[in-house]
Amino acid sequence: MNNERHILSAFDRDLETAQALVVKMGGMVETAIHDAAAALETRDEELAADVRRRDRAIDELEQQINEEAARLIALRAPRATDLRMVLSVIKISSSLERVGDYAKNIAKRSYVLAELPAIDGAGMALRRMSAAVETMMKDALDSYIQRDAALAEDVRKRDLDVDQMYNALFREFLTFMMEDPRNITACMHLHFIAKNIERMGDHATSIAEQVIYLTTGELPDDPRPKGESVQRVEPEGA
């Protein structure tokens, strides 16, 4: 009995270490979302370069989390509920790594856009959309820390708002391109950035769904609410 308690205690300790790394990674990703959008809006090439540099640390954290999780499974042989927690660590860190990639790609495109004529209001609109995603990510991570299924479900519903923002922006960029062919290059880059942000929202939603699975033992059985997409295109890093 004492030995079993010792094993459980060791598992809990190792799991806490892995979860702490996920939370750290989440904070870095939230900052990356914020800074990538700020660099785009203000045409700050130094900040964009910083976002790109920091992506390596996010990738390294994901690798560390995967190694911790693999060690947990190999050494602790977790039972069903515990295994679910370990697998959620892997899935959440994978979603965070993808969001970091999207932030890096936004920063990369901001260099090109800095050399092109500005599209009126685009930077502010994309900043607003990324702020919505950043809040979704923060709440998804908070729901994970607190095991709050209601907050996770709220995040899941908010993905529809991000989809609608994306669709509105796509139509706006299309209008700019039709009005003046000289806007085409800039608007194509801006469209891919909007799509990157929309995909970030999808990953925040995936994290929220993992929280629902952790707390209830089941993934949501109703289809994820999605806006009607006006353009199906996969951004860089997809």
Phi, psi and omega in degrees: 000314179298322179296320179296318179297322180296317180295315179299319180296318179295320178298312181301320181296314180294321179295319178299322178298313180295318181293324177297323177294322177298316179297317177299315179298319179299318178297319179294322180290319176303316179296320180297318178300311183298312186289325179297317179292321179295318179297322179294312184293320185265358182058044182267097185290329179293317178294320178299318179295324179294319177301316181295319179297318185291342181297331179297320179295325177295316179299318181294324177295319178300317179298318179296319179296317179299321179293319178297317181294318179297320179295321178299314181294318183290317187270327188258346180044061185297147176280179192311305184294318180293322179297322178301319179294320180294316180295326179294325177300316180296314184292319180293318180295327177295317177297319179296320180297320179296319179297320176301320177297317179296320177298318178298318180293326175297314179299321180297316181290335181296333175297315181294316183295331179296337180266357183252159176301139181291142174264120188305123175081354185293315181300317181293319180295318179291325177296320179295318179295318180291328177296321177297319180290321179300318178294320175302315181296316179300314182291325177297317179291322176297320180295328178291314180298318185268355185053050186256097183293328181293317177295320178299319179294324178296318176300315181302319181290328183290345179299331178298320178299319180294318178300318181293323176298317180299312181299320178295318179294319179302314180296321180295316180295323178298319179297315178301319181292322180289326182288325183208111181304337179293345178274352190300311184299311181298318182292328176295317177296317180295324178296316179296325177295315178301321179292322175302316181294320178299321178291327174302317178299322177298320181288324174299321178294321178298321177297315178300321179292327175295323178295317178299319178296318180297319187275332184248343183085000181221144172285153178306135183267350177269148181301143177299130179296124181228142174284158178290116185283132178270347183207119178261103180214136180269128180284172173303144177084001182286000000 
